[in-house]
Each structure stands twice: as C-alpha cells, then as structure tokens.
C-alpha cells in the first residue's frame, strides 16, 4: 500500500478530510521549498502537491504560470525538484509527496539520462505520486504499472465535462486519489459552485473506488469547509501561491502555515458538525 493510500485510510478512520496544498517548486525563492513543505505539514497539510515548473503550463492560470516562470528563471528544473524532495525526506518520511506537472519535463529527464531514469530517481527521492496533466489515461496503463511497482501512484484529473466513459477510463488506471477540477478553465478562474460539485461527485464515485479530491476555486476556510463536506480531500493552490508571494523570505513559511492552519481548522470543525 502506498503512502498516499495509507494516509487516506488513516484520515477516513478518524472521520477527517485530507488537506492537499499545492506549491510551485522553487517559488518564491529557489532554496525555500523544503522549509515551506515542513511548515505546511506542521500546520495540518496531509498530502502535498509540488508543481514542477514548465514553460507552457496549459491548465494553470496566470498566478501559477508566473510562479513557474520565476522558478524557471532561477534554474529550477526536474533535477532540482527531486533534490528538494530528497531534502524534505531527511526530516519527514511519512507525508505523501505528489509531483504535479506536464509530460515534457518527465520525458526530457529520461532523454537526458536513460529510459526509466525518472521513475527510478523519483522513487529514490521519496516521491509518492505523479499527476501529469497531459497524459491521457488510455495511454498510461504501462506507465501506471511501472509506477506502482516502485510504490508510486498515478493521479488523474477529472472535470465537469468528463463523460462517464472518461471517468471509467481513469478508474481503470488511477491510484492514490483522483483530482476533480471543480471549474471549467484554468486554475484560479471562476466562481466555485459547490452545488455542482455535490451533483458531480456521485457520478464519479459510482465508477471510481479511490478517494476524490476537489480543487480549483477553493480560496478560503468557507469554501474549503463546503467542499470538505462532500469530498475526500480539498486541494488549494492559487490562493496559497498568492499568499506566499508577498512576504519577505523570512515570512514566507509563517504566512503559508497560518493559511493552512485556518483551512485545517475549518475542515476539522466541519467533520465534527
């Protein structure tokens, strides 16, 4: 059983929902990421999605796009991201770490090294899952099996426009959890319709047996609480990136921890009500 599955099982037994923050590796400072990850875990994060900077992020809104551009300008690529995970693992061997990004950095890593190098090195660094936005499930069965063989999960996105057929395709390949994108469009766009999420999740759960996380449009404790009532996990990215972009370096971790703590308390209060 993967670290991700163990975490969701533990949370379910406690009647709690997973809090999954997203941050871009190397943002807002190239060397701050491991400390930032530890700070968020201490504040209540259960799983972390670590964005791999990429020059053409099709699913990301302007906030996360700019974060990726700044990280790339500081020389942060896949090799540096894996180093950050290794450093994080020196002090934390239990919190699941998911890399989120695009096919190009993954495949380029293998081209620069040897075929299979990415899976080998990601597993050795302590990565638990991979979410590749532009990998379609129907082409990923072999890749998913290779990841599972080293204890890593392959996670997929579902959207309001996903057909029953697409949901079933994802269900056959995905492990760990699936990520339901609650809005049409890119990250940070639009207004969250919690009623629409409530109506969609039963369709997903009728075909998907693993936990369902919901992201895009969750910006504060109120929206997190509403989604936490119906989903297994709440994913927050854009608002967190905005929060850590403002403070000086010495205030970044504290700013992130304060925000994550607010969301954690809201989710736990919702579970008790």
Secondary structure, 3 states (H helix, E strand, C coil): CCHHHHHHHHHHHHCCCEEEEEEECCCCCCCCHHHHHHHHHHHCCCEEEEECCCCCCCCCCHHHHHHHHHHHHCCCCHHHHHHHHHHHHCCCCCCEEEEEECHHHHHHHHHHCCCCHHHHHHHHHCCCEEEECCCCHHHCHHHHHHHHHCCCEEECEEECCCCHHHHHHHHHHCCCEEEEECCCCCCCCCCCCHHHHHHHHHHHHCCCCCEEEEECCCCCHHHHHHHHCCCCEEEECHHHHHHHHHCCHHHHHHHHHHHHHHHHHHHHHHHHC
